[in-house]
Amino acid sequence: MEAADISADLTEVLYTKAQIEERLTELARQIEDDYAGKELLLVGVLNGALMVMADLSRELKRHCEMDWMAISSYGSGTQSSGVVRILKDLSTELQGRHVLVVEDIVDTGLTLAYLLQNLKSRNPASLNVMTMFRKPESMRSPVEVAYVGFDLPNEFVVGYGLDYAGRYRNLADVGILDPAIYA
Ligand code: IMP
């Protein structure tokens, strides 16, 4: 669905499907350059990174492998708890691999910090992060993100894989969710 289909639920559309596509194309060219001559393993973080993984991988004009982790932050609502549980682990050994973690959004960075620490202990040859969206709060996190799609305002957003209570992931655009929906 598109923002127009659920306009009553959004206070603002931040990025359209076309803008997201354009930015992903730029990032794909950068990633192709940076990983030239190296085998690339994309690690998607379910469920949010579903869309960005699908679109980024198809935009890459080179081979890559893909694997998935499913994690869940304890707690619900619109705040990150930073306590993370692995629901599904990778099927791939990371030893000696060039790993690019593909994320939907980095907010406090707590989820990512946990994930990177876990993946680093498996001795990859390199470990970097690409996120489609980043929030201002992440500036206080020591976690380094090599590729960022867009910086967002400090608002709760939905769409392009990002959900509220399981909904809105299939929104092709990204917008600010009307606080009345979660108040
Ligand atoms: P962090 O640990 O604070 O960086 O939060 C990361 C996770 O919180 C993301 O993977 C999302 O699942 C969720 N999240 C943070 N901000 C938003 C948002 O604005 N919309 C939807 N999910 C969000």
Boltz pocket constraint, residues with backbone or C-beta under 6 A from the ligand:
constraints:
  - pocket:
      binder: B
      contacts: [[A, 48], [A, 78], [A, 80], [A, 81], [A, 82], [A, 104], [A, 105], [A, 106], [A, 107], [A, 108], [A, 109], [A, 110], [A, 111], [A, 112], [A, 155], [A, 156], [A, 157], [A, 158], [A, 162], [A, 163], [A, 164]]
      max_distance: 6.0
